[in-house]
Amino acid sequence: MKYRPWTPVHLAKPNNAAAHGNRGRALLLLERAADALASNERALFLDPRLVECWTNKGNTLLQLHRPEEALACYEPLVGYEARGH
C-alpha cells in the first residue's frame, strides 16, 4: 500500500501495534466495541507488553457484557506499576 497523508496508520503500517491500540481506543469511544476488540487483539498479538491495550481490551469486553473475559485482561496488571514497570 502506498502511503498518503490520509491513509489510516493501521493500514499504512499493519505491524504497528501502537497504531492498532490507538484505533481500538478510538473505536471504543465511538461505541464500536466489536471493531475495538479486533483492533486491541491485533495490537496485543503484535506486542503483548502493551499495558494500555490490555486495559482497553478489558474495557471493551465489559462493554460487550463479557465480564469474565474482561477480568482475565485486568488480573495480570494488578501491581504492574509496583513491580517497577
C-alpha positions in Angstrom: 0.0 0.0 0.0 1.3 3.4 -1.0 1.3 5.8 2.0 -0.7 9.0 1.6 -1.3 11.6 4.3 -4.9 10.5 4.7 -4.1 6.8 4.9 -5.0 5.4 8.3 -1.8 4.4 10.1 -3.1 0.9 10.9 -3.4 0.3 7.2 -0.2 2.0 6.1 1.8 0.2 8.8 -0.1 -3.0 9.6 2.5 -4.3 12.0 2.5 -1.2 14.2 1.0 -2.4 17.5 0.6 1.1 18.9 -1.5 2.2 15.9 -3.9 -0.7 16.3 -4.1 0.0 20.0 -4.9 3.7 19.4 -7.5 2.7 16.9 -9.1 0.3 19.4 -9.3 3.1 21.9 -10.9 5.4 19.4 -13.4 2.8 18.3 -14.4 2.1 21.9 -15.1 5.8 22.4 -17.2 5.7 19.3 -19.2 2.8 20.8 -18.0 0.4 18.2 -17.0 -2.3 20.6 -16.7 -5.2 18.2 -14.3 -3.3 16.0 -12.4 -2.0 19.0 -11.9 -5.6 20.3 -10.5 -6.7 17.0 -8.0 -3.7 16.9 -6.9 -4.4 20.5 -6.5 -8.1 19.8 -4.3 -7.3 16.8 -2.2 -4.8 18.9 -1.7 -7.4 21.6 -0.8 -10.1 19.0 1.9 -7.8 17.7 3.1 -6.7 21.2 1.6 -8.4 24.3 3.6 -6.0 26.5 1.3 -3.0 25.7 -0.4 -2.5 29.1 -2.8 0.1 27.8 -4.1 -2.4 25.2 -4.8 -4.9 27.9 -6.8 -2.3 29.8 -8.6 -1.2 26.7 -9.4 -4.8 25.8 -10.8 -5.3 29.3 -12.9 -2.2 29.0 -14.2 -3.3 25.6 -15.1 -6.7 26.9 -17.1 -5.1 29.7 -19.0 -3.0 27.1 -19.8 -6.3 25.3 -21.1 -7.8 28.6 -18.3 -10.3 28.9 -17.1 -9.6 32.4 -15.2 -12.9 33.0 -13.0 -12.3 29.9 -12.5 -8.6 31.0 -11.3 -9.8 34.4 -8.7 -12.0 32.7 -7.3 -8.9 31.0 -7.1 -6.9 34.2 -5.7 -9.6 36.6 -2.1 -9.6 35.2 -2.0 -5.8 35.5 -2.6 -5.7 39.3 0.6 -4.5 40.8 2.2 -3.8 37.4 3.4 -0.3 38.4 4.5 -1.6 41.8 6.8 -4.1 40.0 8.7 -1.2 38.5 7.2 -1.0 35.0 
